[in-house]
Amino acid sequence: MTIRIDQLEQIVRRYLATGTAVVVVVLAPGTGTPAATDAGPASATTTVTVAPDPPAPPAGTSTGPPHDTKRNTEQNTRPSTARGPVDGTTAAATLGWGEPVRADEFDADTSGWSIYDGPGHASEGRRSPSAVSVRDGVLTITGDPSGTTAGMSWGDGRRYGRWEARVRAPAGDPSYNALVLLWPDADNFPEGGEIDFMEIGDPDRQEVDVFLHYGEDDEQKHGRVETDATRWHNWAVEWTPTSITTFLDGRKWYGTTDHAVQPPGPMHLCIQLDWFPSGSGTVQESTMQVDWVREYDLG
């Protein structure tokens, strides 16, 4: 079977994003063996091994065991912050978005963010700064059994642009949804719209949704992709005057050109672990983690 170089690149990227090593064997032209002829010398081949990026050690530590195999020494009182490959496959690199106009690697604190302090989603539970922590370059939001959780917004927004975030969400309680979204600067929902370009409501974290909210009646468009969101993935959105497109590890998985869904004004990035109480059973503590976030001009 013959495939083009661009097709081969897509296949390699797909497997690298899962952490799988890839071996590419190239058969030189004319070295095949025609039917019913002498084989002659062994066919010449070139073997190229492509492996995922090795895990980066935490800042300020020695290069001992890979960071993603480090055990939590606090008796699992905190979720692991193992990051695996530093970036993985990003939409920015795949599509040539250039350098970000701003970024947060969560190497220090959350000083560039406004952390909510008040009632939770739909006035259920509470959003508290105490539910936010940064450790080893990873932001963690923790939702407890009482509905105390957190959300945070990233300063002033823009009209049109690109955003990308590296996120994972360990399997959790059905009451907790992990989101990365764009929210109107004017805080005028629903007229101002909302772009939930990563919403994980599945407690097993195997399905991820996109929701586009628009109009005064809060109409919605929706898409879904299946992936293991307990692992690190890169979630991105591109918002242009004519389209809204979402990406998973550099590959488009949803898009629309319906002008009706276009937000009417600037939007800014938010990270939220929202509580949707089901009213039955004991709620399990749940978390979401963010390695980094980046914002880009349309160029």
SULHUNOR-V214866 format. One record per run of one state. SS is the DSSP state (h for helix, s for strand, l for the rest). FROM is the first residue (numbers start at 1). LEN is the number of residues. Records with the same first field share a line. If there is no record, write none. Layout:
# SULHUNOR-V214866
SS=FROM-LEN, FROM-LEN
This chain:
# SULHUNOR-V214866
l=1-4, 17-5, 28-17, 51-16, 70-21, 96-6, 105-9, 116-2, 120-1, 124-2, 128-1, 136-2, 144-4, 154-4, 159-2, 169-7, 185-9, 201-6, 215-4, 227-6, 240-4, 249-2, 257-2, 262-5, 276-10, 297-3
h=5-12, 67-3, 91-5, 121-3, 129-3, 259-3
s=22-6, 45-6, 102-3, 114-2, 118-2, 126-2, 132-4, 138-6, 148-6, 158-1, 161-8, 176-9, 194-7, 207-8, 219-8, 233-7, 244-5, 251-6, 267-9, 286-11
